[in-house]
Amino acid sequence: MKIAENFNKKRIAVVAHDHNRIELIDWAYGNKQVLIHHEVIASETIGSLLEGVLNIPVSKLLVARLRSHQQLTTMLTEARLDIIVFLSNPLEPGVFANDDKALLDLALASKIIIAVNRPTADFILGSLLIEKTELDLVPAR
């Protein structure tokens, strides 16, 4: 297993449905010491909130939900994302729209790290691997 020891800034996209924005802000505040060392990407609305919480610039996507999903999709296909934190309540009727499912499916196919709940997001940011430059999980032969 080959793991480089140098720190590398990760590109972390954060997405939350309207009912999960407070949870996202609370999560970001609790993980501030990790997030400030990475590039955080969010919609314009969430990005503005996160800038106030994290006191760092946040890369903001277009305002409209569908447009921000389209931008994230493009970033995935161009390998410009490392992690997606997508907080939602899947039991809420109609929460996962087709664009949400398409985004998550593409992230899975692209082998991007995805957190769809707060415990998983905490686990990912708490991992020692968050600071690695290169991660190759294929054993050397």
WODA-V238497 format. One record per residue. N is the residue number from 0. OMEGA is omega as a letter, one per 20 degrees, with the letter a starting at -180 (NA if undefined). BURIAL is # if it has 9 or more other ideal C-beta (glycine too) atoms within 8 Angstrom, else .. D_CENTER is the distance of its C-alpha to the mean C-alpha in Angstrom with 1 decimal. Layout:
n = (N N)
omega = (OMEGA OMEGA)
burial = (BURIAL BURIAL)
d_center = (D_CENTER D_CENTER)
//
This chain:
n = (0 1 2 3 4 5 6 7 8 9 10 11 12 13 14 15 16 17 18 19 20 21 22 23 24 25 26 27 28 29 30 31 32 33 34 35 36 37 38 39 40 41 42 43 44 45 46 47 48 49 50 51 52 53 54 55 56 57 58 59 60 61 62 63 64 65 66 67 68 69 70 71 72 73 74 75 76 77 78 79 80 81 82 83 84 85 86 87 88 89 90 91 92 93 94 95 96 97 98 99 100 101 102 103 104 105 106 107 108 109 110 111 112 113 114 115 116 117 118 119 120 121 122 123 124 125 126 127 128 129 130 131 132 133 134 135 136 137 138 139 140)
omega = (a r r a a r r r r r a r r a r r a a a a r r r a r r a r r a a a r a a r a r r a a r a a a r r r a r r a a a r r r r a r r a a a a r r r r r r r r r r a r r r r r a r r a a r r a r r a r a a r a a r a r r a r r r r a a a r r a r r r a r r r r a a a r a r a r a a r a r r a r a r a NA)
burial = (. . # . . . . . . # # # # # # # # . . # # . # # # . # # . . # # . # # # . # . # # # # # . # # # # # # . # # . . . # # # # . . . . . # # # # # # # . # # . . . . # . # # # # # # . . . # . . # . . . # # # # # # . # # # . # . # . # # # . # . # # # # # # . . . . # . # . . . . . . . . .)
d_center = (25.2 24.3 21.8 22.2 22.5 21.2 18.2 15.6 13.0 9.6 7.5 4.0 3.2 4.1 6.9 10.0 13.5 16.3 17.5 14.3 13.8 16.0 14.2 10.9 13.2 15.0 12.0 11.0 14.8 15.2 12.7 13.9 15.8 13.0 10.5 13.6 13.9 10.8 9.8 7.6 7.4 8.3 11.5 14.6 15.4 12.3 12.1 15.7 15.4 12.8 15.2 17.9 16.3 15.0 17.8 16.0 15.4 12.2 12.0 12.8 13.0 16.1 17.2 18.0 15.5 16.8 16.7 13.0 12.3 14.9 13.3 10.0 12.5 14.5 11.8 11.3 15.1 15.6 13.4 11.6 8.0 7.6 4.4 2.5 3.5 6.5 9.5 12.8 16.3 17.4 20.9 21.2 23.3 21.8 18.2 16.8 18.2 18.8 16.1 13.5 15.2 15.5 11.8 11.1 14.4 13.7 10.5 12.9 15.6 13.8 13.2 9.4 8.1 6.9 7.3 9.3 11.1 11.5 13.6 11.3 8.5 11.5 12.9 10.2 10.3 14.0 14.7 17.0 15.3 12.5 15.4 16.8 17.3 18.2 17.8 20.4 20.9 24.0 27.0 29.4 32.7)
//
